[in-house]
Amino acid sequence: MHHQKFRTRDEVKQVIFEYIEVFYNRERLHSANDYLSPKDYEELQKMA
């Protein structure tokens, strides 16, 4: 997102939404998941 130019406010909203929902929420560590990312936690649950 840095140094990126946007034409509309909706374009900015879409990029921010994608970052939060697609990248950040799937990669960040969660204390409720023993400090694993949701992706890693789901993989661990599949193996159990």
Buried (B, 14 or more C-beta within 10 A) or exposed (E): EEEEEEEEEEEEEEEEEEEEEEEEEEEEEEEEBEEBBBEBBEEEEEEE
